Amino acid sequence: MATEVDRYIQADACDGFILVPHLTPGGLDDFVDTVVPLLQERGAFRAEYEHETLREHLGLDPISRASGDFRRETASA
């Protein structure tokens, strides 16, 4: 299975997969425990992230909608 997943990734034929627990033989635990480490060895699945948040990963400003600064800027505009 890791070979097939890697083949799709290397061919730029996909950017992700949706795994459905009730359709995945052995369940998601088996996939995570066996396939993911093989994909990580091949460089097809990251082992760690460079940034701590999605906003940082996307290169976005650290100010969030939940912050008071955002609300003040929006209210005064």
Secondary structure, DSSP 4 states (H G I P E B T S, - for coil): -HHHHHHHHHTTS-S-----TTTSTTHHHHIIIIIHHHHHHTTSS-SS-SSSSHHHHTT--S--TTSHHHHHHHHH-
